[in-house]
């Protein structure tokens, strides 16, 4: 199946974008790549947007009709979680959500044995308490199992619509999310989605592991093209490689984000 892909990106990851798109399109059957940014993309990344067929650049405001400032904690990051879940720009209901710092190094089987696959790459044993609190507050589903960290996921818009309908519609879903979000309660879109699937349609997906190497730095760190190439080379033999810049968050001294 040919899948559209949604890639939210902020300035700190502009330089990674050509590498992310090249790796994704080389290893998956991709239709249109929707690159979604809070500002026009410039620099080297703009060349690939102009010169490659099948890439559509959109502003955040083209995709979500509300401001990130409604969220009290890590607003940019939380807003990106909802771009990935609530987007309605892809032509098909099935689509890939891909982080702008994730390099897909091998083909990933998003459909196998008659089911869709969600992948976890790391932290399978880690329970991240703020994610669980948000999932319970939004969906009424207690979640204390695992975090489903993956950076790439196959989503279905019909499933997302069932979640927003449960909350009383799109606007109520967004307003409830804003009221819940603080430094002790915030979303991870993959966990929120999978908790809903697990509760309401457990036969729709399997969960499988992909290997992932992760490098990164706190703050809006600007990696060079050479840094990115070295990181991808380090992922030789792995399924995926991540190069994070934690732009609006660093752990507070002594903070505990797991239980």
For each residue, the residues with C-beta under 8 A, 3 or more apart:
1: 29 94 110 111
2: 29 30 31
3: 28 29 30 31 92 94 95 96 110 154
4: 30 31 32 33 34 90 91 92 95 96
5: 24 28 30 31 32 33 34 95 96 97 98
6: 34 36 83 84 87 89 90 95 96 97 98
7: 17 20 21 33 34 35 36 98 99 100
8: 36 37 60 80 83 84 99 100
9: 13 14 17 35 36 37 41 100
10: 13 14 37 38 76 80 100 247
11: 14 37 39 220
12: 220 221 222 245 247
13: 9 10 16 17 100 101 245
14: 9 10 11 17 41 42 43 44 45
15: 18 43 44 45 222 223 224 225 228
16: 13 19 20 100 101 223 228 243
17: 7 9 13 14 20 21 35 41 45 48 100
18: 15 21 22 44 45 47 48
19: 16 22 23 103 228 229 232
20: 7 16 17 23 24 98 100 101 102 103
21: 7 17 18 24 25 33 35 48 52 55
22: 18 19 25 26 48
23: 19 20 26 27 103 104 105 232
24: 5 20 21 27 28 30 33 96 98 104
25: 21 22 28 30 33 54
26: 22 23
27: 23 24 104 105 106 107 108
28: 3 5 24 25 96 104 107 108 110
29: 1 2 3
30: 2 3 4 5 24 25 33 54 96
31: 2 3 4 5 54 91 92
32: 4 5 54 55 56 90 91
33: 4 5 7 21 24 25 30 54 55 56
34: 4 5 6 7 56 58 87 89 90
35: 7 9 17 21 41 49 55 56 57 58
36: 6 7 8 9 58 59 60 62 63 83 87 89
37: 8 9 10 11 40 41 57 58 59 60
38: 10 59 60 68 76
39: 11 59
40: 37 57 59
41: 9 14 17 35 37 45 46 49 57
42: 14 45 46
43: 14 15 46
44: 14 15 18 47 48 225
45: 14 15 17 18 41 42 48 49
46: 41 42 43 49 50
47: 18 44 50 51
48: 17 18 21 22 44 45 51 52 55
49: 35 41 45 46 52 55 57
50: 46 47
51: 47 48
52: 21 48 49 55
53:
54: 25 30 31 32 33
55: 21 32 33 35 48 49 52
56: 32 33 34 35 89
57: 35 37 40 41 49
58: 34 35 36 37 62 63 89
59: 36 37 38 39 40 62 63
60: 8 36 37 38 63 64 68 79 83
61: 64 65
62: 36 58 59 89
63: 36 58 59 60 83 86 87 88 89
64: 60 61 79 82 83 86 87
65: 61
66: 70 174
67: 70
68: 38 60 71 75 76 78 79
69: 75
70: 66 67 75 174 178
71: 68 74 75 78 79 177 178 181 186
72: 75 178 181 182
73: 78 181 182 183 186
74: 71 77 78 186 248 249
75: 68 69 70 71 72 78 79 248
76: 10 38 68 79 80 247 248
77: 74 80 81 247 248 249
78: 68 71 73 74 75 81 82 177 181 186 187
79: 60 64 68 71 75 76 82 83
80: 8 10 76 77 83 84
81: 77 78 84 85 187 188 189 192
82: 64 78 79 85 86 174 177 187 189
83: 6 8 36 60 63 64 79 80 86 87
84: 6 8 80 81 87 97 153 155 189
85: 81 82 97 155 160 189 192 193
86: 63 64 82 83 160 164 170 174
87: 6 34 36 63 64 83 84 90 95
88: 63 157
89: 6 34 36 56 58 62 63
90: 4 6 32 34 87 93 95 157
91: 4 31 32
92: 3 4 31 95
93: 90 156 157 158
94: 1 3 116 154 155 156
95: 3 4 5 6 87 90 92 154 155 157
96: 3 4 5 6 24 28 30 110 152 153 154 155
97: 5 6 84 85 152 153 154 155 189
98: 5 6 7 20 24 102 104 151 152
99: 7 8 102 151 152 242
100: 7 8 9 10 13 16 17 20
101: 13 16 20 151 216 242 243 244 245
102: 20 98 99 151 152 240 241 242
103: 19 20 23 231 232 235 240 241 242 243
104: 23 24 27 28 98 108 152 239 240
105: 23 27 232 235 236 238 239 240 241
106: 27 238 239 240
107: 27 28
108: 27 28 104 117 119 152 210 239 240
109: 112 117 208
110: 1 3 28 96 116 117 154
111: 1 115 116 117
112: 109 115 117 206
113: 206
114:
115: 111 112 203 204 205 206
116: 94 110 111 154 156 204 205 206
117: 108 109 110 111 112 154 205 206 207 208
118: 148 150 153 154 190 193 194 197 205 206 207 208
119: 108 150 152 153 207 208 209 210
120: 123 124 146 147 148 149 150 207 208 209 210
121: 149 150 151 209 210 211 212 239 240 242
122: 149 212 214
123: 120 126 128 146 147 149
124: 120 146 147 209
125: 146
126: 123 146 147 149 258
127: 132 144 145 146 147 258 259
128: 123 131 132 147 188 191 257 258
129: 132 133 184 257 258 259
130: 133 134 183 184 185 186 257
131: 128 134 135 143 147 186 187 188 191 192
132: 127 128 129 135 136 142 143 144 191
133: 129 130 136 137 180 184 185
134: 130 131 137 138 177 180 181 185 186 187 188 192
135: 131 132 138 139 141 143 187 191 192 195
136: 132 133 139 140 141 142 143
137: 133 134 176 180 185
138: 134 135 167 173 176 177 180 187 192
139: 135 136 163 166 192 195 196 199
140: 136
141: 135 136 195 196 199
142: 132 136
143: 131 132 135 136 191 195
144: 127 132 259
145: 127
146: 120 123 124 125 126 127
147: 120 123 124 126 127 128 131 188 191
148: 118 120 188 190 191 194 207
149: 120 121 122 123 126 188 190
150: 118 119 120 121 153 190 210 212
151: 98 99 101 102 121 212 240 242
152: 96 97 98 99 102 104 108 119 240
153: 84 96 97 118 119 150 189 190 193
154: 3 94 95 96 97 110 116 117 118
155: 84 85 94 95 96 97 159 160 193
156: 93 94 116 159 160 204
157: 88 90 93 95 160 161
158: 93 161 162
159: 155 156 162 163 193 196 197 201 204
160: 85 86 155 156 157 163 164 193
161: 157 158 164 165
162: 158 159 165 166 196 200
163: 139 159 160 166 167 173 192 193 196
164: 86 160 161 167 169 170 172 173
165: 161 162 168 169
166: 139 162 163
167: 138 163 164 172 173 176
168: 165 172 173
169: 164 165 172 173
170: 86 164 173 174
171: 174 175
172: 164 167 168 169 175 176
173: 138 163 164 167 168 169 170 176 177
174: 66 70 82 86 170 171 177 178
175: 171 172 178 179
176: 137 138 167 172 173 179 180
177: 71 78 82 134 138 173 174 180 181 187
178: 70 71 72 174 175 181
179: 175 176
180: 133 134 137 138 176 177 185
181: 71 72 73 78 134 177 178 185 186 187
182: 72 73 185 186
183: 73 130 186
184: 129 130 133
185: 130 133 134 137 180 181 182
186: 71 73 74 78 130 131 134 181 182 183
187: 78 81 82 131 134 135 138 177 181 191 192
188: 81 128 131 134 147 148 149 191 192
189: 81 82 84 85 97 153 192 193
190: 118 148 149 150 153 193 194
191: 128 131 132 135 143 147 148 187 188 194 195
192: 81 85 131 134 135 138 139 163 187 188 189 195 196
193: 85 118 153 155 159 160 163 189 190 196 197
194: 118 148 190 191 197 198 205 207
195: 135 139 141 143 191 192 198 199
196: 139 141 159 162 163 192 193 199 200
197: 118 159 193 194 200 201 202 204 205
198: 194 195 202
199: 139 141 195 196 202
200: 162 196 197
201: 159 197 204
202: 197 198 199 205
203: 115
204: 115 116 156 159 197 201
205: 115 116 117 118 194 197 202
206: 112 113 115 116 117 118
207: 117 118 119 120 148 194
208: 109 117 118 119 120
209: 119 120 121 124
210: 108 119 120 121 150 239 240
211: 121 237 238 239 240
212: 121 122 150 151 238 239 240 241 242
213: 231 234 235 238 240 241 242
214: 122 241 242 243 244
215: 231 234 241 242 243 244
216: 101 221 242 243 244 245 246
217: 221 244 245 246
218: 221 246 249 250 251
219: 245 246 247 250
220: 11 12 245 247 248
221: 12 216 217 218 245
222: 12 15 245
223: 15 16 227 228 231 243 245
224: 15 227 228
225: 15 44 228 229
226: 229 230
227: 223 224 230 231 243
228: 15 16 19 223 224 225 231 232 243
229: 19 225 226 232 233
230: 226 227 233 234
231: 103 213 215 223 227 228 234 235 241 243
232: 19 23 103 105 228 229 235 241
233: 229 230 236
234: 213 215 230 231 241
235: 103 105 213 231 232 238 240 241
236: 105 233
237: 211
238: 105 106 211 212 213 235 241
239: 104 105 106 108 121 210 211 212
240: 102 103 104 105 106 108 121 151 152 210 211 212 213 235
241: 102 103 105 212 213 214 215 231 232 234 235 238
242: 99 101 102 103 121 151 212 213 214 215 216
243: 16 101 103 214 215 216 223 227 228 231
244: 101 214 215 216 217
245: 12 13 101 216 217 219 220 221 222 223
246: 216 217 218 219 249 250
247: 10 12 76 77 219 220
248: 74 75 76 77 220
249: 74 77 218 246
250: 218 219 246
251: 218 255 257
252: 255
253:
254:
255: 251 252
256: 259
257: 128 129 130 251
258: 126 127 128 129
259: 127 129 144 256
